[in-house]
């Protein structure tokens, strides 16, 4: 159970939780106990959400279980991973045309590349994960199966070239495992290499990436040279391509000397970041 009590006379969340539990147990034949909600527990416990705001109480049942950003494929992560939903949002914000190439030269656990492949192949997000409502007594299994089949029928095997690389062998291993669980491993060109060694396809496409910016990865290191080299590599090898770079430090991005045309302010793991896009 999760209880919040802002601006209400009933301010003790634990006491509110006990009273709600007592009401639930007085109605149901089977008594239940309170446990601390943890979406990493298997099976995920049913979450009851109680909101008291200005003395008005709203009680709701969580239908998802684990958070919706968890698609079900990313069981391993590299350093400072992007949430799956944020990666998908960056791809959409970049303006990527799913019929063209996409490349992430700082792939980490591969989330951007995997989300791009899922999008290109029209695979429904969260298709391979579990939802809490499937354990409810009134769950309509035939309806759910029909919706699942309808989503699966829309899938395609067509996928443009999608590249993902990282100089960390462990990151490539994790990306490989995650992509296999997502069912898109065959659609990704994975390489363990420095970003300066990228060899983009001849056809123009998109670079969408999240380089280290010294907060959770490469903390304390001077990354100005890395961003300067990134700009030089993109200008020499990706002329005419579109680029989208997520970074928490606008000064670092400035060292790329790329003429960014749009900015999108976001939060990544509690850190304010900016996603900037341009045509190289």
C-alpha positions in Angstrom: 0.0 0.0 0.0 1.2 3.5 -0.8 -0.4 6.4 1.2 0.1 10.2 0.9 -1.7 12.8 3.0 -0.8 16.3 1.9 -2.8 19.2 3.3 -5.2 16.9 5.2 -6.2 16.6 8.9 -5.3 12.9 8.7 -1.6 13.3 8.3 -0.2 10.0 9.7 0.2 7.8 6.6 0.8 4.6 8.5 -2.4 5.0 10.6 -4.4 5.7 7.4 -2.9 2.5 5.8 -3.9 0.4 8.9 -7.5 1.7 8.7 -7.8 1.1 5.0 -6.4 -2.5 5.5 -8.9 -3.1 8.3 -11.8 -2.0 5.9 -10.5 -4.3 3.2 -10.2 -7.3 5.6 -13.7 -6.7 6.9 -15.1 -7.1 3.4 -13.0 -9.9 2.1 -13.1 -13.4 3.5 -9.3 -13.8 3.4 -7.3 -11.5 5.7 -4.4 -9.6 4.2 -1.3 -8.1 5.7 0.6 -4.9 4.7 3.9 -5.3 3.0 6.2 -2.7 1.7 5.7 -2.4 -2.0 8.8 -3.5 -4.0 8.4 -4.0 -7.8 11.6 -6.1 -7.8 9.9 -8.8 -5.7 8.5 -11.8 -7.7 5.6 -12.0 -7.9 5.0 -8.3 -7.6 2.5 -7.6 -4.8 -0.8 -5.9 -5.6 -0.4 -2.2 -4.9 -3.3 -0.2 -3.3 -2.8 3.6 -3.6 -4.5 5.9 -1.1 -4.4 9.6 -1.7 -5.6 12.1 0.9 -5.6 15.7 -0.5 -7.4 18.5 1.3 -9.3 15.8 3.3 -10.6 14.1 0.2 -9.7 10.4 0.0 -9.1 8.6 -3.3 -8.4 4.9 -3.3 -7.2 3.2 -6.5 -5.7 -0.2 -7.5 -2.5 -0.3 -9.5 -3.1 -2.2 -12.7 0.5 -2.5 -13.9 2.6 -4.1 -11.2 6.1 -3.1 -12.2 6.4 0.4 -13.5 5.2 0.9 -17.1 8.7 2.0 -18.3 9.9 -1.6 -17.7 9.2 -3.3 -21.0 10.2 -6.7 -19.8 13.4 -7.2 -21.8 16.0 -5.2 -19.9 17.0 -7.6 -17.1 20.6 -6.3 -17.2 21.9 -2.7 -17.3 25.2 -1.0 -17.9 26.2 2.2 -16.0 23.5 5.0 -15.9 20.9 3.3 -18.1 18.1 5.2 -19.7 14.6 4.2 -19.0 13.0 2.5 -21.9 10.3 5.1 -22.1 12.8 7.9 -22.2 14.8 6.2 -24.9 11.6 5.8 -27.0 10.8 9.5 -26.3 14.3 10.6 -27.5 13.8 8.6 -30.8 10.4 10.3 -31.3 11.8 13.7 -30.5 14.7 13.3 -32.9 12.3 13.0 -35.8 13.7 9.6 -36.9 12.2 8.1 -40.0 11.9 4.4 -39.2 12.7 3.6 -42.8 16.2 5.0 -42.4 19.4 4.0 -40.5 19.9 4.8 -36.8 23.1 4.6 -34.9 24.0 4.9 -31.2 27.8 5.1 -30.7 27.5 5.1 -26.8 24.9 2.4 -26.5 25.5 1.2 -22.9 22.8 -1.5 -22.3 21.4 -0.9 -25.8 18.1 0.7 -24.8 18.0 3.3 -27.6 18.9 0.8 -30.4 16.4 -1.8 -29.0 13.6 0.7 -28.7 14.3 1.8 -32.3 14.1 -1.7 -33.6 10.8 -2.4 -31.7 9.4 0.8 -33.2 10.5 0.0 -36.7 9.1 -3.6 -36.4 5.8 -2.3 -34.8 6.2 -4.5 -31.8 3.9 -3.3 -29.0 5.7 -1.9 -26.0 5.5 -4.1 -23.0 4.3 -7.1 -25.1 6.5 -9.5 -23.2 5.9 -8.2 -19.7 3.4 -9.1 -17.0 0.6 -6.8 -15.8 -1.0 -6.9 -12.3 -4.5 -6.8 -13.6 -4.1 -10.3 -15.2 -4.3 -11.7 -11.6 -7.6 -10.0 -10.8 -10.7 -12.2 -10.4 -12.6 -10.3 -13.1 -9.7 -10.5 -15.6 -11.1 -11.1 -19.1 -8.5 -13.5 -20.5 -10.2 -14.0 -23.9 -10.4 -10.3 -24.5 -6.8 -9.8 -23.5 -5.7 -12.6 -25.8 -7.6 -11.1 -28.7 -5.9 -7.7 -28.1 -2.5 -9.5 -27.9 -3.1 -11.3 -31.2 -4.2 -8.1 -32.8 -1.0 -6.3 -31.7 1.1 -9.2 -32.9 -0.6 -9.2 -36.3 0.6 -5.7 -36.9 4.3 -6.6 -36.5 6.7 -6.7 -39.4 10.1 -8.2 -40.0 11.2 -5.1 -41.9 13.8 -3.1 -40.1 16.4 -0.5 -41.3 20.1 -0.8 -40.3 20.3 0.0 -36.6 23.8 0.1 -35.2 24.9 0.1 -31.5 28.5 0.3 -30.3 30.4 0.9 -27.1 34.0 0.6 -26.2 33.0 -1.5 -23.1 32.8 -5.2 -23.8 30.5 -5.7 -20.8 28.0 -3.2 -22.3 27.9 -5.0 -25.6 27.3 -8.3 -23.8 24.4 -6.8 -21.9 23.0 -5.2 -25.1 23.2 -8.6 -26.8 21.2 -10.3 -24.0 18.6 -7.5 -23.8 18.1 -7.4 -27.5 17.7 -11.2 -27.6 15.0 -11.0 -24.9 13.3 -8.2 -26.9 13.3 -10.4 -30.0 15.3 -7.9 -32.1 18.9 -9.1 -31.8 18.9 -10.0 -35.5 18.0 -6.4 -36.4 21.0 -4.8 -34.6 24.6 -4.4 -35.8 26.6 -4.6 -32.5 30.2 -3.6 -32.2 32.6 -3.2 -29.4 34.6 -0.1 -30.4 35.3 3.5 -29.6 32.9 6.0 -31.1 35.7 7.3 -33.4 35.7 3.9 -35.2 32.1 4.0 -36.4 31.4 3.3 -40.0 27.9 4.6 -40.8 25.9 3.2 -43.7 26.2 5.2 -46.9 22.5 6.1 -46.8 21.8 9.1 -44.5 20.2 8.5 -41.2 20.0 9.5 -37.5 22.5 9.5 -34.7 20.6 9.3 -31.3 22.8 8.9 -28.3 23.5 9.6 -24.6 27.2 10.1 -24.1 28.7 10.3 -20.6 28.5 13.7 -19.1 30.3 13.3 -15.8 27.5 12.8 -13.3 26.8 9.0 -13.1 29.5 7.9 -15.6 33.0 9.3 -15.9 32.6 11.4 -12.8 35.5 13.7 -12.2 36.9 13.3 -15.7 37.4 16.1 -18.1 35.1 15.2 -21.0 35.6 18.3 -23.1 38.0 16.4 -25.5 35.5 13.6 -25.9 32.8 15.9 -27.0 35.1 17.8 -29.3 36.1 14.5 -30.9 32.4 13.5 -31.2 31.7 16.6 -33.2 34.7 16.0 -35.4 33.7 12.4 -36.0 30.1 13.3 -36.9 31.2 16.0 -39.3 33.7 13.8 -41.0 31.6 10.5 -41.2 28.0 11.6 -40.9 27.6 14.6 -43.1 24.0 15.1 -43.9 22.8 12.9 -41.1 20.5 14.1 -38.3 21.8 14.0 -34.7 20.2 14.0 -31.3 22.4 14.2 -28.2 21.2 13.9 -24.6 23.5 15.6 -22.1 23.3 17.1 -18.7 26.0 19.7 -19.3 25.3 22.3 -22.1 29.0 23.4 -21.9 30.1 20.0 -22.9 27.7 19.8 -25.8 29.0 23.2 -27.0 32.4 21.5 -27.5 31.0 19.5 -30.4 30.7 22.8 -32.3 27.5 21.4 -33.9 24.8 23.9 -34.7 21.9 22.5 -32.7 18.4 23.7 -33.8 16.1 22.5 -31.1 16.3 21.7 -27.4 14.1 19.6 -25.2 14.5 19.9 -21.4 14.0 16.6 -19.6 14.9 14.8 -16.3 17.0 11.6 -16.4 17.3 9.8 -13.1 16.6 13.0 -11.2 19.2 14.9 -13.2 18.1 17.8 -15.4 19.2 17.1 -19.0 18.7 18.6 -22.4 18.1 16.7 -25.7 19.4 18.7 -28.6 19.0 17.9 -32.3 20.5 19.1 -35.5 21.3 18.2 -39.1 25.0 17.7 -39.6 
